[in-house]
């Protein structure tokens, strides 16, 4: 079912503002060390709940530790979001670790290894 124009604008605005908050205002060292990126935001039909998909840019970081840090700091992120947005309700945030980038990198590595296994003609 297609999403309305107003909801799409709200979703993009939330994504843009959360990206800035995560990058520039998060003071938690576990979050800063992970170099997180907001990949997507999914809003509930009433826009009171948002699932925020986060990709981790650093290698060798424990995903569970970063997920706990985001869960612990979600009140901070919601408060900062409320200060920046002009919407009636600031959504409750649920942070989900996005594995899409990691899967793509693994797949590319596997395909590269496969190409290296065959001699050039």
N, CA, C and O atoms as a GROMACS GRO file, in nm:
protein
  484
    1UNK      N    1   0.084  -0.117   0.000
    1UNK     CA    2   0.000   0.000   0.000
    1UNK      C    3   0.089   0.124   0.000
    1UNK      O    4   0.177   0.137   0.085
    2UNK      N    5   0.068   0.214  -0.094
    2UNK     CA    6   0.154   0.332  -0.101
    2UNK      C    7   0.135   0.424   0.019
    2UNK      O    8   0.026   0.436   0.075
    3UNK      N    9   0.242   0.488   0.055
    3UNK     CA   10   0.237   0.578   0.171
    3UNK      C   11   0.206   0.718   0.121
    3UNK      O   12   0.249   0.756   0.012
    4UNK      N   13   0.131   0.795   0.200
    4UNK     CA   14   0.092   0.930   0.161
    4UNK      C   15   0.210   1.024   0.155
    4UNK      O   16   0.315   0.999   0.215
    5UNK      N   17   0.192   1.132   0.081
    5UNK     CA   18   0.299   1.230   0.065
    5UNK      C   19   0.341   1.291   0.197
    5UNK      O   20   0.460   1.309   0.223
    6UNK      N   21   0.244   1.324   0.282
    6UNK     CA   22   0.276   1.382   0.412
    6UNK      C   23   0.355   1.288   0.500
    6UNK      O   24   0.450   1.329   0.567
    7UNK      N   25   0.318   1.160   0.499
    7UNK     CA   26   0.390   1.061   0.579
    7UNK      C   27   0.530   1.038   0.524
    7UNK      O   28   0.624   1.020   0.602
    8UNK      N   29   0.545   1.039   0.393
    8UNK     CA   30   0.677   1.022   0.332
    8UNK      C   31   0.769   1.139   0.368
    8UNK      O   32   0.887   1.119   0.397
    9UNK      N   33   0.715   1.260   0.366
    9UNK     CA   34   0.794   1.378   0.404
    9UNK      C   35   0.835   1.370   0.550
    9UNK      O   36   0.949   1.402   0.586
   10UNK      N   37   0.742   1.328   0.636
   10UNK     CA   38   0.772   1.315   0.779
   10UNK      C   39   0.881   1.211   0.801
   10UNK      O   40   0.973   1.233   0.879
   11UNK      N   41   0.870   1.098   0.731
   11UNK     CA   42   0.969   0.991   0.744
   11UNK      C   43   1.107   1.039   0.701
   11UNK      O   44   1.206   1.011   0.769
   12UNK      N   45   1.115   1.110   0.590
   12UNK     CA   46   1.244   1.161   0.542
   12UNK      C   47   1.300   1.268   0.635
   12UNK      O   48   1.422   1.275   0.656
   13UNK      N   49   1.214   1.350   0.690
   13UNK     CA   50   1.259   1.453   0.784
   13UNK      C   51   1.314   1.388   0.912
   13UNK      O   52   1.416   1.432   0.964
   14UNK      N   53   1.246   1.286   0.960
   14UNK     CA   54   1.295   1.214   1.079
   14UNK      C   55   1.429   1.150   1.048
   14UNK      O   56   1.521   1.158   1.130
   15UNK      N   57   1.442   1.088   0.932
   15UNK     CA   58   1.568   1.024   0.894
   15UNK      C   59   1.682   1.127   0.888
   15UNK      O   60   1.791   1.102   0.939
   16UNK      N   61   1.657   1.241   0.825
   16UNK     CA   62   1.760   1.345   0.811
   16UNK      C   63   1.802   1.399   0.947
   16UNK      O   64   1.922   1.412   0.975
   17UNK      N   65   1.705   1.430   1.032
   17UNK     CA   66   1.738   1.487   1.162
   17UNK      C   67   1.806   1.384   1.253
   17UNK      O   68   1.901   1.418   1.324
   18UNK      N   69   1.759   1.260   1.252
   18UNK     CA   70   1.824   1.157   1.334
   18UNK      C   71   1.967   1.132   1.287
   18UNK      O   72   2.055   1.107   1.369
   19UNK      N   73   1.990   1.137   1.157
   19UNK     CA   74   2.126   1.121   1.105
   19UNK      C   75   2.219   1.227   1.162
   19UNK      O   76   2.330   1.197   1.205
   20UNK      N   77   2.172   1.351   1.163
   20UNK     CA   78   2.253   1.459   1.217
   20UNK      C   79   2.275   1.443   1.367
   20UNK      O   80   2.385   1.467   1.417
   21UNK      N   81   2.171   1.404   1.439
   21UNK     CA   82   2.183   1.386   1.584
   21UNK      C   83   2.282   1.274   1.616
   21UNK      O   84   2.368   1.290   1.703
   22UNK      N   85   2.269   1.161   1.547
   22UNK     CA   86   2.359   1.047   1.571
   22UNK      C   87   2.502   1.085   1.538
   22UNK      O   88   2.594   1.048   1.612
   23UNK      N   89   2.522   1.156   1.429
   23UNK     CA   90   2.658   1.188   1.386
   23UNK      C   91   2.724   1.297   1.471
   23UNK      O   92   2.842   1.286   1.506
   24UNK      N   93   2.649   1.402   1.505
   24UNK     CA   94   2.713   1.518   1.568
   24UNK      C   95   2.684   1.536   1.717
   24UNK      O   96   2.762   1.603   1.785
   25UNK      N   97   2.577   1.479   1.769
   25UNK     CA   98   2.540   1.508   1.907
   25UNK      C   99   2.546   1.390   2.002
   25UNK      O  100   2.541   1.409   2.123
   26UNK      N  101   2.557   1.269   1.952
   26UNK     CA  102   2.565   1.151   2.038
   26UNK      C  103   2.699   1.154   2.112
   26UNK      O  104   2.805   1.163   2.050
   27UNK      N  105   2.693   1.146   2.243
   27UNK     CA  106   2.815   1.151   2.324
   27UNK      C  107   2.857   1.014   2.378
   27UNK      O  108   2.963   1.002   2.440
   28UNK      N  109   2.775   0.913   2.356
   28UNK     CA  110   2.806   0.779   2.405
   28UNK      C  111   2.924   0.723   2.325
   28UNK      O  112   2.914   0.713   2.203
   29UNK      N  113   3.034   0.687   2.391
   29UNK     CA  114   3.152   0.639   2.317
   29UNK      C  115   3.125   0.510   2.239
   29UNK      O  116   3.186   0.487   2.135
   30UNK      N  117   3.034   0.426   2.289
   30UNK     CA  118   3.002   0.303   2.215
   30UNK      C  119   2.934   0.334   2.082
   30UNK      O  120   2.953   0.262   1.984
   31UNK      N  121   2.857   0.441   2.079
   31UNK     CA  122   2.791   0.481   1.955
   31UNK      C  123   2.891   0.554   1.864
   31UNK      O  124   2.895   0.528   1.744
   32UNK      N  125   2.970   0.644   1.920
   32UNK     CA  126   3.068   0.719   1.840
   32UNK      C  127   3.169   0.626   1.774
   32UNK      O  128   3.203   0.646   1.658
   33UNK      N  129   3.218   0.526   1.847
   33UNK     CA  130   3.320   0.435   1.794
   33UNK      C  131   3.267   0.347   1.680
   33UNK      O  132   3.346   0.298   1.599
   34UNK      N  133   3.136   0.328   1.674
   34UNK     CA  134   3.077   0.240   1.572
   34UNK      C  135   3.057   0.310   1.438
   34UNK      O  136   3.032   0.242   1.338
   35UNK      N  137   3.067   0.442   1.433
   35UNK     CA  138   3.041   0.521   1.313
   35UNK      C  139   2.907   0.480   1.250
   35UNK      O  140   2.904   0.433   1.136
   36UNK      N  141   2.798   0.496   1.324
   36UNK     CA  142   2.668   0.450   1.273
   36UNK      C  143   2.612   0.541   1.164
   36UNK      O  144   2.642   0.660   1.158
   37UNK      N  145   2.529   0.482   1.079
   37UNK     CA  146   2.459   0.554   0.974
   37UNK      C  147   2.311   0.516   0.980
   37UNK      O  148   2.278   0.398   0.987
   38UNK      N  149   2.224   0.614   0.976
   38UNK     CA  150   2.081   0.588   0.971
   38UNK      C  151   2.047   0.550   0.828
   38UNK      O  152   2.057   0.633   0.737
   39UNK      N  153   2.008   0.425   0.807
   39UNK     CA  154   1.981   0.375   0.672
   39UNK      C  155   1.836   0.399   0.630
   39UNK      O  156   1.810   0.433   0.514
   40UNK      N  157   1.743   0.382   0.723
   40UNK     CA  158   1.602   0.396   0.688
   40UNK      C  159   1.520   0.418   0.814
   40UNK      O  160   1.564   0.386   0.925
   41UNK      N  161   1.402   0.472   0.795
   41UNK     CA  162   1.305   0.491   0.904
   41UNK      C  163   1.172   0.441   0.853
   41UNK      O  164   1.127   0.480   0.746
   42UNK      N  165   1.108   0.355   0.930
   42UNK     CA  166   0.974   0.305   0.897
   42UNK      C  167   0.879   0.355   1.005
   42UNK      O  168   0.900   0.332   1.124
   43UNK      N  169   0.774   0.424   0.962
   43UNK     CA  170   0.674   0.478   1.055
   43UNK      C  171   0.553   0.387   1.063
   43UNK      O  172   0.515   0.324   0.965
   44UNK      N  173   0.493   0.381   1.182
   44UNK     CA  174   0.366   0.311   1.197
   44UNK      C  175   0.257   0.392   1.127
   44UNK      O  176   0.278   0.509   1.096
   45UNK      N  177   0.141   0.331   1.101
   45UNK     CA  178   0.034   0.405   1.030
   45UNK      C  179  -0.007   0.536   1.099
   45UNK      O  180  -0.043   0.633   1.032
   46UNK      N  181  -0.002   0.539   1.233
   46UNK     CA  182  -0.039   0.662   1.304
   46UNK      C  183   0.082   0.753   1.332
   46UNK      O  184   0.067   0.858   1.395
   47UNK      N  185   0.202   0.713   1.288
   47UNK     CA  186   0.327   0.789   1.302
   47UNK      C  187   0.367   0.812   1.448
   47UNK      O  188   0.437   0.908   1.478
   48UNK      N  189   0.323   0.726   1.537
   48UNK     CA  190   0.363   0.738   1.678
   48UNK      C  191   0.480   0.647   1.714
   48UNK      O  192   0.540   0.660   1.821
   49UNK      N  193   0.512   0.556   1.625
   49UNK     CA  194   0.623   0.463   1.645
   49UNK      C  195   0.710   0.462   1.520
   49UNK      O  196   0.659   0.466   1.408
   50UNK      N  197   0.840   0.457   1.540
   50UNK     CA  198   0.933   0.454   1.427
   50UNK      C  199   1.039   0.348   1.451
   50UNK      O  200   1.099   0.340   1.558
   51UNK      N  201   1.062   0.267   1.347
   51UNK     CA  202   1.173   0.173   1.349
   51UNK      C  203   1.286   0.240   1.271
   51UNK      O  204   1.270   0.277   1.155
   52UNK      N  205   1.400   0.253   1.337
   52UNK     CA  206   1.515   0.320   1.277
   52UNK      C  207   1.622   0.215   1.250
   52UNK      O  208   1.670   0.150   1.342
   53UNK      N  209   1.658   0.199   1.123
   53UNK     CA  210   1.756   0.099   1.083
   53UNK      C  211   1.894   0.164   1.078
   53UNK      O  212   1.915   0.262   1.007
   54UNK      N  213   1.987   0.105   1.154
   54UNK     CA  214   2.121   0.160   1.171
   54UNK      C  215   2.224   0.063   1.116
   54UNK      O  216   2.220  -0.056   1.146
   55UNK      N  217   2.316   0.114   1.034
   55UNK     CA  218   2.430   0.035   0.986
   55UNK      C  219   2.555   0.082   1.058
   55UNK      O  220   2.572   0.201   1.085
   56UNK      N  221   2.641  -0.012   1.089
   56UNK     CA  222   2.765   0.019   1.160
   56UNK      C  223   2.878   0.029   1.058
   56UNK      O  224   2.898  -0.062   0.978
   57UNK      N  225   2.950   0.141   1.063
   57UNK     CA  226   3.057   0.164   0.968
   57UNK      C  227   3.192   0.108   1.009
   57UNK      O  228   3.276   0.081   0.923
   58UNK      N  229   3.214   0.088   1.136
   58UNK     CA  230   3.343   0.039   1.184
   58UNK      C  231   3.345  -0.114   1.184
   58UNK      O  232   3.242  -0.179   1.202
   59UNK      N  233   3.462  -0.169   1.164
   59UNK     CA  234   3.477  -0.315   1.168
   59UNK      C  235   3.525  -0.356   1.307
   59UNK      O  236   3.590  -0.278   1.377
   60UNK      N  237   3.491  -0.476   1.346
   60UNK     CA  238   3.534  -0.528   1.475
   60UNK      C  239   3.456  -0.474   1.593
   60UNK      O  240   3.501  -0.485   1.707
   61UNK      N  241   3.340  -0.417   1.568
   61UNK     CA  242   3.256  -0.362   1.674
   61UNK      C  243   3.147  -0.464   1.707
   61UNK      O  244   3.086  -0.522   1.617
   62UNK      N  245   3.124  -0.485   1.836
   62UNK     CA  246   3.019  -0.577   1.880
   62UNK      C  247   2.882  -0.513   1.855
   62UNK      O  248   2.850  -0.410   1.915
   63UNK      N  249   2.804  -0.574   1.768
   63UNK     CA  250   2.674  -0.519   1.730
   63UNK      C  251   2.578  -0.516   1.850
   63UNK      O  252   2.498  -0.424   1.862
   64UNK      N  253   2.586  -0.616   1.937
   64UNK     CA  254   2.496  -0.621   2.052
   64UNK      C  255   2.523  -0.504   2.147
   64UNK      O  256   2.430  -0.448   2.204
   65UNK      N  257   2.649  -0.467   2.164
   65UNK     CA  258   2.685  -0.355   2.251
   65UNK      C  259   2.632  -0.224   2.194
   65UNK      O  260   2.582  -0.140   2.268
   66UNK      N  261   2.644  -0.208   2.063
   66UNK     CA  262   2.594  -0.086   1.998
   66UNK      C  263   2.442  -0.081   2.006
   66UNK      O  264   2.385   0.026   2.030
   67UNK      N  265   2.377  -0.195   1.987
   67UNK     CA  266   2.230  -0.201   1.996
   67UNK      C  267   2.184  -0.163   2.136
   67UNK      O  268   2.085  -0.091   2.152
   68UNK      N  269   2.254  -0.211   2.238
   68UNK     CA  270   2.219  -0.176   2.377
   68UNK      C  271   2.240  -0.027   2.402
   68UNK      O  272   2.161   0.036   2.472
   69UNK      N  273   2.346   0.029   2.345
   69UNK     CA  274   2.373   0.173   2.362
   69UNK      C  275   2.261   0.256   2.298
   69UNK      O  276   2.216   0.355   2.356
   70UNK      N  277   2.217   0.217   2.180
   70UNK     CA  278   2.106   0.289   2.116
   70UNK      C  279   1.978   0.274   2.197
   70UNK      O  280   1.904   0.370   2.213
   71UNK      N  281   1.952   0.154   2.248
   71UNK     CA  282   1.831   0.134   2.329
   71UNK      C  283   1.837   0.218   2.457
   71UNK      O  284   1.737   0.274   2.501
   72UNK      N  285   1.954   0.226   2.516
   72UNK     CA  286   1.973   0.302   2.639
   72UNK      C  287   1.957   0.452   2.615
   72UNK      O  288   1.905   0.524   2.701
   73UNK      N  289   2.000   0.500   2.500
   73UNK     CA  290   2.000   0.643   2.469
   73UNK      C  291   1.880   0.688   2.386
   73UNK      O  292   1.878   0.802   2.339
   74UNK      N  293   1.780   0.603   2.366
   74UNK     CA  294   1.669   0.640   2.278
   74UNK      C  295   1.590   0.758   2.331
   74UNK      O  296   1.530   0.832   2.252
   75UNK      N  297   1.587   0.779   2.461
   75UNK     CA  298   1.521   0.897   2.517
   75UNK      C  299   1.591   1.025   2.475
   75UNK      O  300   1.526   1.125   2.443
   76UNK      N  301   1.722   1.023   2.475
   76UNK     CA  302   1.801   1.138   2.429
   76UNK      C  303   1.770   1.169   2.283
   76UNK      O  304   1.746   1.284   2.247
   77UNK      N  305   1.770   1.064   2.199
   77UNK     CA  306   1.743   1.085   2.056
   77UNK      C  307   1.602   1.137   2.034
   77UNK      O  308   1.581   1.223   1.948
   78UNK      N  309   1.506   1.086   2.108
   78UNK     CA  310   1.368   1.132   2.092
   78UNK      C  311   1.354   1.278   2.136
   78UNK      O  312   1.284   1.356   2.070
   79UNK      N  313   1.419   1.315   2.246
   79UNK     CA  314   1.413   1.453   2.295
   79UNK      C  315   1.474   1.549   2.193
   79UNK      O  316   1.417   1.654   2.164
   80UNK      N  317   1.590   1.513   2.139
   80UNK     CA  318   1.655   1.598   2.039
   80UNK      C  319   1.571   1.608   1.912
   80UNK      O  320   1.564   1.714   1.850
   81UNK      N  321   1.507   1.498   1.875
   81UNK     CA  322   1.420   1.498   1.758
   81UNK      C  323   1.299   1.589   1.781
   81UNK      O  324   1.257   1.660   1.690
   82UNK      N  325   1.244   1.586   1.902
   82UNK     CA  326   1.128   1.670   1.934
   82UNK      C  327   1.163   1.818   1.926
   82UNK      O  328   1.079   1.900   1.888
   83UNK      N  329   1.285   1.854   1.961
   83UNK     CA  330   1.328   1.993   1.955
   83UNK      C  331   1.341   2.043   1.811
   83UNK      O  332   1.329   2.163   1.786
   84UNK      N  333   1.364   1.952   1.717
   84UNK     CA  334   1.391   1.992   1.579
   84UNK      C  335   1.270   1.982   1.487
   84UNK      O  336   1.263   2.053   1.386
   85UNK      N  337   1.175   1.896   1.521
   85UNK     CA  338   1.061   1.873   1.432
   85UNK      C  339   0.938   1.952   1.477
   85UNK      O  340   0.921   1.980   1.595
   86UNK      N  341   0.855   1.985   1.381
   86UNK     CA  342   0.728   2.051   1.412
   86UNK      C  343   0.613   1.958   1.375
   86UNK      O  344   0.534   1.985   1.285
   87UNK      N  345   0.607   1.847   1.448
   87UNK     CA  346   0.499   1.751   1.428
   87UNK      C  347   0.427   1.734   1.562
   87UNK      O  348   0.483   1.761   1.668
   88UNK      N  349   0.303   1.690   1.554
   88UNK     CA  350   0.221   1.680   1.675
   88UNK      C  351   0.279   1.581   1.776
   88UNK      O  352   0.290   1.612   1.895
   89UNK      N  353   0.316   1.463   1.729
   89UNK     CA  354   0.369   1.360   1.818
   89UNK      C  355   0.508   1.320   1.770
   89UNK      O  356   0.528   1.289   1.652
   90UNK      N  357   0.603   1.320   1.862
   90UNK     CA  358   0.735   1.268   1.829
   90UNK      C  359   0.728   1.118   1.850
   90UNK      O  360   0.692   1.072   1.959
   91UNK      N  361   0.763   1.040   1.749
   91UNK     CA  362   0.745   0.895   1.760
   91UNK      C  363   0.839   0.830   1.861
   91UNK      O  364   0.950   0.878   1.885
   92UNK      N  365   0.790   0.721   1.920
   92UNK     CA  366   0.875   0.635   2.002
   92UNK      C  367   0.973   0.568   1.907
   92UNK      O  368   0.933   0.523   1.800
   93UNK      N  369   1.100   0.562   1.943
   93UNK     CA  370   1.203   0.510   1.854
   93UNK      C  371   1.244   0.369   1.894
   93UNK      O  372   1.265   0.339   2.011
   94UNK      N  373   1.255   0.284   1.794
   94UNK     CA  374   1.310   0.150   1.812
   94UNK      C  375   1.425   0.137   1.714
   94UNK      O  376   1.406   0.149   1.593
   95UNK      N  377   1.545   0.114   1.765
   95UNK     CA  378   1.663   0.105   1.679
   95UNK      C  379   1.690  -0.041   1.645
   95UNK      O  380   1.691  -0.128   1.732
   96UNK      N  381   1.711  -0.066   1.515
   96UNK     CA  382   1.735  -0.200   1.465
   96UNK      C  383   1.865  -0.197   1.386
   96UNK      O  384   1.884  -0.111   1.300
   97UNK      N  385   1.953  -0.292   1.416
   97UNK     CA  386   2.080  -0.300   1.344
   97UNK      C  387   2.055  -0.356   1.204
   97UNK      O  388   2.000  -0.465   1.189
   98UNK      N  389   2.095  -0.279   1.102
   98UNK     CA  390   2.074  -0.317   0.963
   98UNK      C  391   2.198  -0.391   0.912
   98UNK      O  392   2.309  -0.339   0.921
   99UNK      N  393   2.178  -0.510   0.861
   99UNK     CA  394   2.290  -0.592   0.813
   99UNK      C  395   2.306  -0.587   0.662
   99UNK      O  396   2.389  -0.660   0.607
  100UNK      N  397   2.231  -0.505   0.594
  100UNK     CA  398   2.233  -0.503   0.448
  100UNK      C  399   2.372  -0.472   0.392
  100UNK      O  400   2.418  -0.538   0.299
  101UNK      N  401   2.437  -0.373   0.448
  101UNK     CA  402   2.570  -0.334   0.399
  101UNK      C  403   2.670  -0.446   0.421
  101UNK      O  404   2.751  -0.476   0.333
  102UNK      N  405   2.665  -0.509   0.538
  102UNK     CA  406   2.758  -0.618   0.568
  102UNK      C  407   2.735  -0.737   0.476
  102UNK      O  408   2.830  -0.800   0.429
  103UNK      N  409   2.608  -0.769   0.449
  103UNK     CA  410   2.578  -0.880   0.358
  103UNK      C  411   2.628  -0.848   0.217
  103UNK      O  412   2.682  -0.936   0.150
  104UNK      N  413   2.612  -0.725   0.173
  104UNK     CA  414   2.659  -0.686   0.040
  104UNK      C  415   2.812  -0.695   0.031
  104UNK      O  416   2.865  -0.738  -0.071
  105UNK      N  417   2.881  -0.656   0.137
  105UNK     CA  418   3.027  -0.665   0.138
  105UNK      C  419   3.073  -0.810   0.136
  105UNK      O  420   3.168  -0.845   0.066
  106UNK      N  421   3.004  -0.896   0.213
  106UNK     CA  422   3.038  -1.039   0.213
  106UNK      C  423   3.016  -1.100   0.075
  106UNK      O  424   3.099  -1.176   0.026
  107UNK      N  425   2.903  -1.067   0.014
  107UNK     CA  426   2.872  -1.119  -0.118
  107UNK      C  427   2.974  -1.073  -0.220
  107UNK      O  428   3.019  -1.152  -0.304
  108UNK      N  429   3.012  -0.946  -0.214
  108UNK     CA  430   3.113  -0.895  -0.306
  108UNK      C  431   3.246  -0.966  -0.285
  108UNK      O  432   3.316  -0.998  -0.382
  109UNK      N  433   3.282  -0.991  -0.160
  109UNK     CA  434   3.407  -1.061  -0.129
  109UNK      C  435   3.403  -1.204  -0.184
  109UNK      O  436   3.501  -1.252  -0.241
  110UNK      N  437   3.290  -1.271  -0.166
  110UNK     CA  438   3.277  -1.408  -0.218
  110UNK      C  439   3.285  -1.411  -0.370
  110UNK      O  440   3.350  -1.498  -0.428
  111UNK      N  441   3.219  -1.316  -0.434
  111UNK     CA  442   3.226  -1.310  -0.580
  111UNK      C  443   3.366  -1.277  -0.629
  111UNK      O  444   3.410  -1.330  -0.730
  112UNK      N  445   3.436  -1.191  -0.557
  112UNK     CA  446   3.575  -1.158  -0.593
  112UNK      C  447   3.663  -1.280  -0.579
  112UNK      O  448   3.747  -1.306  -0.665
  113UNK      N  449   3.645  -1.357  -0.470
  113UNK     CA  450   3.723  -1.480  -0.451
  113UNK      C  451   3.694  -1.580  -0.562
  113UNK      O  452   3.783  -1.650  -0.609
  114UNK      N  453   3.568  -1.586  -0.604
  114UNK     CA  454   3.528  -1.677  -0.712
  114UNK      C  455   3.596  -1.636  -0.844
  114UNK      O  456   3.641  -1.722  -0.920
  115UNK      N  457   3.601  -1.507  -0.871
  115UNK     CA  458   3.666  -1.458  -0.992
  115UNK      C  459   3.816  -1.487  -0.989
  115UNK      O  460   3.876  -1.519  -1.092
  116UNK      N  461   3.878  -1.476  -0.871
  116UNK     CA  462   4.020  -1.502  -0.858
  116UNK      C  463   4.053  -1.650  -0.874
  116UNK      O  464   4.166  -1.685  -0.910
  117UNK      N  465   3.957  -1.739  -0.847
  117UNK     CA  466   3.980  -1.882  -0.856
  117UNK      C  467   3.995  -1.930  -0.999
  117UNK      O  468   4.062  -2.031  -1.024
  118UNK      N  469   3.935  -1.859  -1.094
  118UNK     CA  470   3.943  -1.898  -1.235
  118UNK      C  471   4.058  -1.824  -1.304
  118UNK      O  472   4.072  -1.703  -1.289
  119UNK      N  473   4.140  -1.897  -1.380
  119UNK     CA  474   4.250  -1.828  -1.451
  119UNK      C  475   4.195  -1.743  -1.564
  119UNK      O  476   4.093  -1.775  -1.626
  120UNK      N  477   4.264  -1.635  -1.590
  120UNK     CA  478   4.222  -1.544  -1.698
  120UNK      C  479   4.248  -1.611  -1.832
  120UNK      O  480   4.349  -1.679  -1.852
  121UNK      N  481   4.155  -1.592  -1.923
  121UNK     CA  482   4.167  -1.655  -2.055
  121UNK      C  483   4.252  -1.574  -2.149
  121UNK      O  484   4.272  -1.614  -2.263
   0.00000   0.00000   0.00000
